[in-house]
């Protein structure tokens, strides 16, 4: 995710979302590459597009709730919309950070 183009509110949101970990893997959603997009409007509405490790991920509702809770902590955010998307399909070999790949045992 290219955070260089984020506005100040989006940067603050990203920092909070970084704290949310997958409960099974104990790795940040952002490090896993599960967060695809963060947008925040001037009126305080945050929109997050993210995916899950699989369509049947039992932690899906929990993760969505945790992302919403974390983003609502950010000063200036009035509402949060989290959309779970399936495209592009999550591929940890391409989307996870180098640190997450090591933790997952992905060797290239």
C-alpha positions in Angstrom: 0.0 0.0 0.0 1.4 3.4 -1.0 1.1 5.5 2.1 3.0 8.3 0.6 -0.1 9.6 -1.1 -2.1 9.6 2.2 -3.5 12.9 3.6 -2.8 13.5 7.3 -6.1 11.9 8.5 -5.4 8.8 6.3 -1.9 8.5 7.9 -3.4 8.5 11.4 -5.9 5.9 10.4 -3.2 3.7 8.9 -1.2 3.9 12.1 -4.3 2.7 14.1 -5.1 -0.1 11.6 -1.5 -1.3 11.9 -2.2 -2.2 15.5 -5.0 -4.7 14.5 -3.6 -8.3 14.3 -4.9 -11.4 12.8 -5.8 -13.5 15.9 -4.6 -16.7 14.4 -1.3 -15.5 13.0 -0.6 -12.7 15.5 0.6 -10.5 12.6 -0.7 -7.0 11.7 -3.3 -6.9 9.0 -1.2 -4.2 7.2 1.9 -6.4 7.4 0.0 -9.3 5.9 -1.2 -7.1 3.1 -4.9 -7.5 3.9 -5.7 -3.8 3.8 -6.0 -2.7 0.2 -7.2 0.9 0.5 -7.7 3.7 3.1 -9.6 6.8 2.2 -10.8 9.6 4.5 -12.8 12.6 3.4 -12.6 16.1 4.9 -16.0 15.5 6.7 -14.5 12.6 8.7 -15.7 9.6 6.9 -13.2 6.8 6.6 -13.5 4.1 4.0 -11.4 0.9 4.3 -11.1 -1.8 1.7 -9.6 -5.0 3.0 -9.7 -8.7 2.4 -9.3 -11.8 4.6 -6.9 -14.7 4.4 -9.7 -16.9 3.0 -13.4 -16.5 2.1 -14.3 -18.8 5.0 -12.1 -17.0 7.6 -13.8 -17.4 10.9 -12.2 -14.3 12.2 -13.8 -12.1 9.5 -16.5 -10.4 11.6 -14.0 -9.9 14.5 -11.4 -8.3 12.2 -13.9 -6.0 10.6 -15.1 -4.9 14.1 -11.6 -4.4 15.3 -10.7 -2.2 12.3 -13.8 -0.1 12.9 -13.0 0.2 16.6 -9.4 1.2 15.9 -10.3 3.8 13.3 -13.0 5.4 15.4 -10.2 6.2 18.0 -8.6 8.6 15.4 -9.4 12.3 16.1 -11.4 13.7 13.2 -13.1 10.4 12.2 -16.8 10.5 12.5 -17.8 7.3 10.7 -16.1 4.2 9.3 -17.1 2.0 6.4 -15.2 -1.3 6.1 -15.7 -3.2 2.8 -14.5 -6.8 2.6 -13.4 -7.4 -1.0 -12.1 -10.6 -2.8 -10.4 -9.0 -5.7 -7.5 -9.0 -6.0 -7.2 -12.4 -4.3 -4.9 -12.2 -1.3 -1.5 -13.7 -2.0 1.0 -13.4 0.9 3.9 -14.1 -1.4 3.1 -10.8 -3.2 1.3 -8.8 -0.7 2.8 -9.5 2.7 5.8 -7.5 4.1 9.2 -9.1 4.2 8.8 -9.5 8.0 5.4 -11.1 7.7 6.7 -13.5 5.0 9.5 -14.6 7.4 6.9 -15.1 10.2 4.8 -17.1 7.8 7.7 -19.2 6.7 7.6 -18.0 3.1 11.0 -18.3 1.6 11.7 -16.9 -1.9 
